[in-house]
Amino acid sequence: MKNSKDGIYRSFVKRLMDFTLSLIAILILSPVLLIVAVLVRFKLGSPVLFKQERPGLNEKVFLMYKFRTMTDERNDNRELLPDSVRLTKFGKFLRSTSLDELPELFNILKGDMSIIGPRPLLVQYLPLYNEHQKRRHEVRPGLSGLAQVSGRNAISWEEKFNRDVEYVDNVSFIGDWKIILLTIKKVFVREGINSDTAATMEPFRGNKEGSVEL
């Protein structure tokens, strides 16, 4: 049986903590948000914010906010160039420092996200999950999570999903604060920002046929 204190935290205290901490962070970091917004506008263009639909708690779709990190460069056929070309030095800096994630504080304030939880992924991945992987949507998605402090984009999709479900099964006040502190450490060290083979994490293409669902 799960600890009753953890149940209370998961049901009530976690949301209160998310709202309070995100509001305080927005107030304290407002100068940083403004400076980054101005730099993004001049270096990468408009719009300053990257907005995209992502699935949240119980797979309910919401609009997630981030600072843009890529240009809109296209080829002669008006098709977007590869991420590695559109991701500028400034964009890489925003990602390596996680400054591009700061607008998600407003998602947390609204209740779309939590400070700690599985990262919100693409809507088109929803039909690709097996039953084990779908469990990542039993909690609100997070600004950071167990998968992020365990390797972020440097670990495989399978490892990432296993960490997500491990978090879902063990939500606790102490666990969340451990992840928060580890996240702060990783932001300063700048670990696991990219995968080994791409500028960003490779797309999730589903599970191999015949694989075992954990």
C-alpha positions, -999 to 999 in steps of 0.1 A, spaced: 0 0 0 13 35 -9 21 59 19 -10 79 28 11 111 30 23 105 -6 -14 101 -17 -23 135 -1 7 151 -17 -2 137 -51 -39 146 -49 -36 181 -32 -2 194 -21 16 189 -54 -7 212 -74 -5 239 -47 33 236 -47 33 239 -85 11 270 -85 31 287 -58 66 279 -71 57 288 -107 42 321 -97 73 330 -76 96 319 -104 77 340 -130 80 371 -107 117 366 -100 127 356 -135 106 382 -153 137 403 -163 153 371 -177 121 363 -196 120 398 -211 157 397 -221 155 363 -237 123 373 -255 140 404 -270 171 384 -280 150 357 -296 131 383 -316 163 399 -330 183 367 -335 157 342 -346 127 363 -357 90 363 -349 70 348 -333 91 347 -302 72 318 -286 70 283 -301 35 270 -294 26 234 -300 -2 210 -289 10 184 -264 -9 157 -245 -12 162 -208 -30 145 -179 -52 117 -191 -41 125 -226 -60 158 -226 -43 181 -252 -31 216 -243 -10 243 -259 26 243 -246 48 274 -247 86 276 -253 110 302 -266 118 294 -302 153 280 -308 152 275 -346 149 297 -377 123 291 -404 148 285 -431 134 266 -461 147 251 -494 136 261 -529 105 239 -525 95 259 -494 102 228 -472 118 234 -438 155 226 -437 167 199 -412 168 207 -375 206 207 -375 206 235 -400 179 256 -384 192 252 -349 216 282 -345 244 287 -321 221 310 -300 193 283 -302 218 257 -289 227 280 -261 190 284 -251 186 246 -251 218 238 -232 208 263 -205 171 253 -206 162 290 -210 139 279 -239 118 261 -213 110 291 -191 76 300 -208 64 266 -196 61 282 -161 29 297 -174 16 262 -184 24 252 -148 5 282 -134 -25 273 -156 -25 237 -144 -16 222 -178 18 210 -164 36 203 -132 71 213 -121 80 176 -120 65 149 -142 71 131 -176 79 156 -203 50 163 -226 57 147 -260 41 150 -294 4 144 -300 12 121 -329 30 97 -306 -2 88 -287 -13 59 -310 23 45 -309 25 38 -271 20 4 -257 -1 0 -225 29 4 -202 40 36 -220 5 51 -219 8 52 -181 30 83 -184 -2 103 -188 -16 93 -154 0 125 -140 5 160 -153 35 164 -176 65 182 -161 90 209 -168 115 183 -157 113 147 -147 130 115 -137 139 107 -173 155 142 -177 178 138 -147 186 103 -158 200 113 -192 174 136 -210 179 132 -248 210 110 -243 190 79 -233 168 57 -255 131 60 -258 125 27 -240 147 39 -210 129 73 -210 94 57 -209 105 33 -181 117 62 -161 84 81 -167 63 51 -155 87 46 -125 79 82 -116 42 77 -119 43 48 -95 64 67 -69 52 103 -68 63 119 -35 73 152 -20 108 141 -13 111 125 -47 100 157 -65 125 178 -46 153 154 -53 145 157 -91 143 195 -87 178 197 -72 192 172 -97 176 193 -125 193 225 -113 227 206 -112 222 193 -147 213 227 -161 246 241 -148 266 211 -161 245 210 -193 244 172 -196 222 151 -219 209 180 -240 212 161 -273 211 125 -284 243 109 -297 231 110 -334 210 142 -338 207 178 -329 174 169 -311 160 136 -299 151 112 -327 114 109 -334 96 80 -316 86 55 -342 67 31 -321 76 -2 -305 93 -30 -324 69 -58 -335 70 -86 -310 85 -66 -282 73 -74 -247 52 -48 -229 64 -43 -193 
